[in-house]
């Protein structure tokens, strides 16, 4: 099983391109047991949503 550093790299790579089913499964399995990586994923999702909302609001 990959360590937290590997999971972080994979998660960030998922921001740039679509990950395969295997990679997504590995990330999910790791996050079931690792609260740090789970929190990182949530924070990344929040940043993505905030940036999308900001772009939307700035075009109005």
C-alpha positions, 0 to 999 in steps of 0.5 A: 500500500502506498504511503501518505506522500504517494497518496498526496501525489496521486490526489494532486495528479487527479486535479490535472487529469482523470485517474484510472479506477485502480488509482482512485480505489487505492486513494479511497482505501488509504483514506479509510485508514488515514485521517491526514490524507482524508482531510487533505482530500477534503481541503483540496475539494474545498479549494476547488469549489471555492475557486470555481465559485470565485471565478463565477462571481467575478464574471458577474 
